[in-house]
Amino acid sequence: MANDAAEKTTFTQNERGVDINLKGEIKRSTVDAAIDRCAAGTCPCCTTEFVAQLDDIAVEGKDGDVTIHVMGPVTTDIMAEKFSTCDCLGK
């Protein structure tokens, strides 16, 4: 996985979309910055077309345990594929 800063990453489907939980040596500020780039369509994994179909992206948690809530018509498979090629969270 390209996002080696998170030692454990889980993807959970729910009625709103997908929750991505990151545990390990991950900083909340790093995730916030990455989501800002995704929302702006300036990262390689989230095109403006992809972001336009989402209802929202939200981040919660603290250093070492951060959850990204991706709301909209997405699946765990789609998000896992995008996440595996994304280097927005660093290595």
N, C-alpha and C positions, 0 to 999 in steps of 0.2 A: 504494500500500500504506500502511496506517495506521502501520506501524512504520518510520518514516523513519530511526531511529537506526542501523539496520542497512543498510549500503549494498548488500550482496548477501545474499540469502536463498535457500537451496536446500532442497528437500524431497526426501528419499530414502526410498522404501519398502524395508522389509526384513522378515524373518520375524517379528520382534518387534512391528513397528508402523511408525512413521515417525520419522526423524531430521530435525530442522530445524536447519540450520547458518546462523548469523548472523555476517557479517563486516563490519567497518567500525567506526564510532564507537559501539560497543556495550560496555557494562560488564557484567561477570559478575554483580556485585551487583544490577544492575537486572533481569537475567534471573531470578536467584534470587528476588527479591521478587515478580516477576510470576508465577512458577510457584507460589509460596506462595499468592498470591491465587487462582490457577486451582484449585489443589488444595482450597482452602477453598470454592470455588464462589462467590467474591465478586467476580469480574470479569465483564464483560458477555459475553465470548466463550465461557466455560466454565461451563455450567450444572452444578448438582449432579448432574443426570441423566447428562450427558455424562461427567463425572469418574468417576461410579460404574461406568461400563462399562470404564474403563481399568484395566490391571494396575498401571501405575506411570508416573510422570513423573520423569525425572532430568535433571540439567544437568551438563555438563562443559566444560572449556575455560578460557580466560583472556580478559581484556579484549581486544576486537578480533576474537576468534574463539571463539564460544560455540556449543555444540551442545545442543539440547533433544531428549531421547529420549522419545518418547511411545509407550508400550508398551500394546498392546491391539488391539482390532478397529477400526483406523482406516486410512484411505488418505491418500495425498498430496493428493487432491482435497478431502477433508473438512478436512484440516488447513490447506491453502492458503486455503480459503474462510473458516474461522474466523480465521486469522491476518490476512487482509486487512481484517477489520472490527475487529480488536482494537487498542486503544490502550494496553494495559498496559505496553508497553516505551517509551512516550513518543515524542515527535516531534522 
